[in-house]
Amino acid sequence: MKFYWTGVATQRHKATMMWLSAICATLACTQPVTAGEVSRVEVRNNDIVLHFNDAIDSASSFVLSGPDRIAIDVKGATIGPQSQPHSGMVRSVRMAQFDTQTARVVLDLDRPAKVAGGRFSDDGRTLTLSVSEIGSGALQAVLAQDRQSFVPPAAFR
């Protein structure tokens, strides 16, 4: 006994198999999404230390004025517990989820300041930013600068 496919059935079968192949390829090629958490923010004199509990993609900072603030975007992260008020140059630290994959940490400042530099620890679980005070005359030049970017060590990723 012979079974013959009709032209329509053959076309439908090919289309179904193509869609099934595309879905399988998509599922096989995707990586699980893991997001680290900003578990704690410490203010130590002129250093800001962000602690992470897992891998993050990168971080970047920029300066805002009126009121004076420094914003830090952490890609591949979610927010953790809120920090307590601080004294000194940093009045308070706020955190919010900027988008699904980016946590934003905002430092409310008493006076204008900028991020002078930053570095990740060897294990990639802390980011230390050096903050330096600037005069109000230099604030416009700092505002015109682009974001500063920081990337964790490749071994951590």
PASEBA-1860 file (N, C-alpha, C; in nm, 3 decimals):
! residues 157
1> MKFYWTGV> 0.084/-0.117/0.000/0.000/0.000/0.000/0.089/0.124/0.000 ~ 0.060/0.217/-0.087/0.139/0.338/-0.098/0.056/0.458/-0.052 ~ 0.129/0.549/0.024/0.065/0.674/0.065/0.134/0.788/-0.009 ~ 0.060/0.869/-0.074/0.117/0.981/-0.148/0.079/1.111/-0.078 ~ 0.178/1.197/-0.065/0.153/1.329/-0.008/0.096/1.416/-0.120 ~ 0.001/1.491/-0.083/-0.050/1.588/-0.180/0.041/1.709/-0.178 ~ 0.032/1.793/-0.275/0.116/1.913/-0.281/0.094/2.005/-0.162 ~ -0.029/2.022/-0.119/-0.061/2.109/-0.005/-0.005/2.050/0.124
9> ATQRHKAT> -0.019/1.921/0.142/0.032/1.857/0.263/0.183/1.867/0.271 ~ 0.251/1.851/0.158/0.397/1.864/0.156/0.440/2.005/0.195 ~ 0.373/2.104/0.141/0.405/2.244/0.173/0.383/2.271/0.322 ~ 0.271/2.223/0.376/0.240/2.244/0.517/0.343/2.174/0.606 ~ 0.382/2.053/0.567/0.481/1.979/0.644/0.616/2.053/0.645 ~ 0.659/2.103/0.532/0.786/2.176/0.524/0.781/2.302/0.610 ~ 0.671/2.376/0.604/0.658/2.499/0.683/0.660/2.468/0.832 ~ 0.591/2.364/0.872/0.590/2.325/1.014/0.729/2.285/1.060
17> MMWLSAIC> 0.799/2.209/0.981/0.935/2.165/1.017/1.032/2.283/1.024 ~ 1.016/2.382/0.935/1.102/2.501/0.940/1.078/2.579/1.069 ~ 0.951/2.600/1.106/0.921/2.671/1.231/0.973/2.595/1.351 ~ 0.955/2.465/1.354/1.004/2.384/1.464/1.156/2.390/1.473 ~ 1.225/2.387/1.361/1.371/2.399/1.360/1.415/2.535/1.412 ~ 1.345/2.640/1.370/1.380/2.776/1.416/1.360/2.789/1.567 ~ 1.252/2.735/1.619/1.228/2.742/1.763/1.333/2.664/1.840 ~ 1.368/2.545/1.795/1.471/2.465/1.861/1.607/2.535/1.858
25> ATLACTQP> 1.641/2.595/1.745/1.769/2.667/1.734/1.772/2.787/1.829 ~ 1.661/2.857/1.841/1.655/2.972/1.931/1.672/2.928/2.075 ~ 1.605/2.823/2.115/1.618/2.774/2.252/1.757/2.721/2.281 ~ 1.821/2.661/2.184/1.954/2.606/2.204/2.061/2.713/2.213 ~ 2.039/2.827/2.148/2.141/2.932/2.142/2.128/3.038/2.250 ~ 2.020/3.041/2.321/2.004/3.144/2.423/2.078/3.105/2.549 ~ 2.126/3.206/2.620/2.194/3.184/2.747/2.099/3.224/2.859 ~ 2.108/3.156/2.971/2.022/3.195/3.082/2.061/3.334/3.130
33> VTAGEVSR> 1.961/3.413/3.166/1.986/3.549/3.212/2.013/3.545/3.362 ~ 2.132/3.590/3.399/2.165/3.601/3.540/2.196/3.746/3.566 ~ 2.143/3.797/3.670/2.168/3.935/3.706/2.221/3.940/3.847 ~ 2.330/4.012/3.865/2.382/4.033/3.999/2.295/4.134/4.070 ~ 2.313/4.143/4.198/2.237/4.238/4.278/2.334/4.335/4.343 ~ 2.296/4.463/4.346/2.375/4.561/4.420/2.337/4.538/4.566 ~ 2.419/4.460/4.635/2.382/4.417/4.769/2.408/4.523/4.876 ~ 2.503/4.613/4.851/2.535/4.714/4.952/2.613/4.828/4.887
41> VEVRNNDI> 2.593/4.950/4.938/2.669/5.067/4.895/2.731/5.129/5.019 ~ 2.864/5.140/5.019/2.935/5.199/5.132/2.996/5.333/5.091 ~ 2.993/5.429/5.183/3.060/5.557/5.161/3.175/5.564/5.260 ~ 3.297/5.569/5.207/3.418/5.577/5.290/3.496/5.701/5.250 ~ 3.485/5.806/5.329/3.550/5.933/5.299/3.518/5.976/5.156 ~ 3.617/5.969/5.065/3.594/6.007/4.926/3.584/5.887/4.833 ~ 3.557/5.769/4.889/3.539/5.649/4.808/3.397/5.597/4.824 ~ 3.341/5.553/4.713/3.210/5.488/4.712/3.236/5.344/4.672
49> VLHFNDAI> 3.192/5.249/4.753/3.215/5.108/4.725/3.080/5.040/4.703 ~ 3.062/4.986/4.583/2.941/4.910/4.550/2.975/4.762/4.557 ~ 2.894/4.687/4.631/2.914/4.543/4.647/2.808/4.470/4.566 ~ 2.851/4.364/4.497/2.761/4.283/4.414/2.766/4.139/4.463 ~ 2.654/4.069/4.453/2.652/3.929/4.496/2.673/3.831/4.381 ~ 2.678/3.881/4.257/2.695/3.794/4.141/2.753/3.876/4.026 ~ 2.770/3.812/3.915/2.831/3.878/3.798/2.744/3.992/3.747 ~ 2.809/4.098/3.704/2.743/4.210/3.636/2.813/4.232/3.503
57> DSASSFVL> 2.750/4.305/3.414/2.811/4.329/3.283/2.910/4.444/3.287 ~ 2.866/4.560/3.336/2.952/4.678/3.340/2.885/4.784/3.426 ~ 2.956/4.893/3.446/2.901/5.006/3.521/2.947/5.134/3.452 ~ 2.869/5.239/3.467/2.908/5.369/3.414/2.854/5.476/3.508 ~ 2.922/5.590/3.509/2.881/5.699/3.598/2.875/5.829/3.521 ~ 2.790/5.919/3.571/2.783/6.053/3.514/2.736/6.149/3.623 ~ 2.761/6.277/3.601/2.733/6.382/3.699/2.609/6.459/3.658 ~ 2.527/6.494/3.756/2.407/6.575/3.735/2.413/6.695/3.829
65> SGPDRIAI> 2.350/6.805/3.787/2.347/6.922/3.874/2.203/6.965/3.898 ~ 2.186/7.048/4.002/2.057/7.107/4.037/1.954/7.008/4.085 ~ 1.967/6.941/4.192/2.075/6.936/4.291/2.191/6.848/4.244 ~ 2.304/6.865/4.313/2.426/6.793/4.275/2.410/6.644/4.305 ~ 2.437/6.561/4.202/2.424/6.416/4.216/2.525/6.348/4.126 ~ 2.557/6.226/4.164/2.634/6.136/4.078/2.546/6.013/4.058 ~ 2.525/5.975/3.933/2.444/5.857/3.900/2.537/5.747/3.848 ~ 2.510/5.626/3.893/2.589/5.510/3.852/2.492/5.407/3.797
73> DVKGATIG> 2.506/5.373/3.671/2.424/5.269/3.608/2.502/5.139/3.608 ~ 2.440/5.034/3.661/2.504/4.903/3.669/2.427/4.808/3.577 ~ 2.487/4.775/3.463/2.421/4.687/3.366/2.434/4.542/3.411 ~ 2.326/4.468/3.394/2.324/4.329/3.436/2.304/4.315/3.586 ~ 2.233/4.411/3.646/2.213/4.408/3.792/2.071/4.448/3.828 ~ 2.034/4.405/3.947/1.908/4.448/4.007/1.941/4.518/4.138 ~ 1.844/4.592/4.190/1.871/4.665/4.314/1.857/4.573/4.434 ~ 1.930/4.606/4.537/1.923/4.532/4.662/1.854/4.617/4.767
81> PQSQPHSG> 1.886/4.593/4.894/1.825/4.671/5.002/1.870/4.817/4.995 ~ 1.783/4.906/5.036/1.815/5.049/5.034/1.916/5.082/5.144 ~ 2.002/5.180/5.117/2.105/5.221/5.212/2.050/5.324/5.309 ~ 2.124/5.342/5.416/2.088/5.441/5.517/2.146/5.577/5.480 ~ 2.095/5.688/5.539/2.151/5.820/5.512/2.299/5.825/5.552 ~ 2.373/5.910/5.484/2.516/5.923/5.508/2.549/6.066/5.550 ~ 2.672/6.085/5.596/2.719/6.219/5.630/2.841/6.249/5.545 ~ 2.885/6.373/5.548/2.998/6.414/5.467/2.951/6.464/5.333
89> MVRSVRMA> 3.029/6.439/5.229/2.997/6.487/5.095/2.869/6.422/5.041 ~ 2.848/6.294/5.073/2.731/6.220/5.025/2.621/6.226/5.131 ~ 2.511/6.294/5.098/2.399/6.304/5.192/2.318/6.177/5.199 ~ 2.289/6.119/5.082/2.209/5.997/5.080/2.238/5.919/4.954 ~ 2.201/5.792/4.959/2.218/5.701/4.846/2.082/5.642/4.815 ~ 2.042/5.651/4.689/1.914/5.594/4.645/1.941/5.493/4.535 ~ 1.856/5.391/4.529/1.868/5.291/4.422/1.731/5.268/4.361 ~ 1.731/5.244/4.231/1.607/5.211/4.160/1.643/5.127/4.038
97> QFDTQTAR> 1.545/5.056/3.988/1.564/4.975/3.868/1.538/5.064/3.748 ~ 1.643/5.098/3.670/1.629/5.185/3.554/1.553/5.114/3.443 ~ 1.594/4.992/3.412/1.518/4.904/3.323/1.539/4.762/3.373 ~ 1.493/4.663/3.300/1.496/4.526/3.352/1.637/4.474/3.377 ~ 1.736/4.528/3.307/1.873/4.480/3.322/1.970/4.585/3.376 ~ 1.920/4.698/3.424/2.008/4.804/3.472/1.958/4.860/3.604 ~ 2.046/4.857/3.704/2.017/4.919/3.833/2.083/5.056/3.834 ~ 2.016/5.155/3.888/2.073/5.289/3.897/2.092/5.326/4.044
105> VVLDLDRP> 2.214/5.368/4.078/2.247/5.415/4.211/2.272/5.565/4.200 ~ 2.201/5.644/4.282/2.216/5.789/4.278/2.270/5.836/4.412 ~ 2.381/5.910/4.406/2.441/5.969/4.525/2.401/6.115/4.532 ~ 2.325/6.153/4.633/2.290/6.293/4.654/2.405/6.359/4.729 ~ 2.457/6.470/4.672/2.577/6.533/4.725/2.547/6.665/4.794 ~ 2.636/6.703/4.889/2.627/6.833/4.954/2.686/6.943/4.867 ~ 2.784/6.908/4.786/2.853/7.005/4.701/2.893/6.936/4.571 ~ 2.927/7.014/4.467/2.963/6.952/4.339/3.084/6.860/4.352
113> AKVAGGRF> 3.075/6.745/4.285/3.185/6.648/4.286/3.179/6.568/4.157 ~ 3.287/6.496/4.131/3.294/6.410/4.012/3.360/6.279/4.049 ~ 3.343/6.181/3.964/3.411/6.053/3.981/3.548/6.067/3.918 ~ 3.652/6.060/4.001/3.789/6.077/3.952/3.845/5.948/3.895 ~ 3.792/5.835/3.935/3.839/5.707/3.884/3.764/5.594/3.951 ~ 3.783/5.475/3.899/3.717/5.359/3.957/3.786/5.232/3.915 ~ 3.767/5.130/3.998/3.827/5.001/3.968/3.746/4.891/4.034 ~ 3.741/4.777/3.967/3.679/4.657/4.022/3.783/4.580/4.102
121> SDDGRTLT> 3.738/4.508/4.201/3.828/4.418/4.274/3.863/4.301/4.183 ~ 3.963/4.223/4.222/4.007/4.111/4.139/3.897/4.008/4.117 ~ 3.812/3.990/4.218/3.704/3.892/4.203/3.580/3.952/4.137 ~ 3.580/4.082/4.108/3.470/4.148/4.038/3.347/4.172/4.122 ~ 3.355/4.151/4.252/3.237/4.166/4.338/3.225/4.302/4.404 ~ 3.324/4.388/4.386/3.314/4.525/4.438/3.367/4.623/4.334 ~ 3.305/4.738/4.329/3.349/4.848/4.244/3.375/4.966/4.336 ~ 3.498/5.016/4.336/3.535/5.130/4.418/3.552/5.252/4.329
129> LSVSEIGS> 3.474/5.356/4.357/3.482/5.480/4.282/3.543/5.588/4.370 ~ 3.641/5.659/4.316/3.702/5.772/4.387/3.627/5.898/4.348 ~ 3.576/5.969/4.447/3.499/6.091/4.424/3.581/6.209/4.472 ~ 3.591/6.312/4.389/3.666/6.431/4.429/3.578/6.554/4.413 ~ 3.594/6.645/4.505/3.517/6.770/4.504/3.568/6.860/4.393 ~ 3.476/6.932/4.329/3.515/7.027/4.225/3.452/7.161/4.257 ~ 3.510/7.266/4.206/3.453/7.398/4.224/3.333/7.417/4.134 ~ 3.249/7.512/4.169/3.128/7.535/4.089/3.162/7.583/3.948
137> GALQAVLA> 3.278/7.646/3.930/3.319/7.690/3.797/3.353/7.575/3.706 ~ 3.406/7.467/3.761/3.445/7.350/3.682/3.328/7.256/3.659 ~ 3.214/7.283/3.719/3.099/7.194/3.708/3.049/7.182/3.564 ~ 3.046/7.291/3.490/2.997/7.286/3.352/3.085/7.198/3.265 ~ 3.217/7.202/3.287/3.307/7.117/3.209/3.284/6.971/3.241 ~ 3.257/6.940/3.368/3.232/6.801/3.409/3.099/6.753/3.353 ~ 2.999/6.839/3.352/2.868/6.802/3.298/2.875/6.772/3.149 ~ 2.965/6.839/3.077/2.978/6.820/2.933/3.049/6.688/2.897
145> QDRQSFVP> 3.117/6.628/2.994/3.189/6.504/2.967/3.092/6.388/2.951 ~ 3.137/6.288/2.878/3.059/6.166/2.862/3.066/6.082/2.989 ~ 2.992/5.975/2.986/2.995/5.880/3.097/3.133/5.817/3.110 ~ 3.168/5.782/3.231/3.286/5.702/3.255/3.240/5.557/3.267 ~ 3.306/5.467/3.199/3.265/5.327/3.201/3.368/5.242/3.276 ~ 3.316/5.139/3.344/3.400/5.048/3.421/3.354/4.906/3.388 ~ 3.451/4.819/3.358/3.421/4.681/3.319/3.490/4.588/3.418 ~ 3.416/4.487/3.468/3.478/4.393/3.562/3.583/4.308/3.493
153> PAAFR> 3.672/4.245/3.571/3.773/4.159/3.511/3.710/4.047/3.428 ~ 3.777/4.010/3.319/3.722/3.909/3.229/3.707/3.775/3.298 ~ 3.794/3.743/3.393/3.784/3.615/3.461/3.656/3.604/3.544 ~ 3.605/3.716/3.592/3.484/3.714/3.672/3.363/3.684/3.588 ~ 3.364/3.731/3.463/3.251/3.708/3.374/3.254/3.566/3.324
END
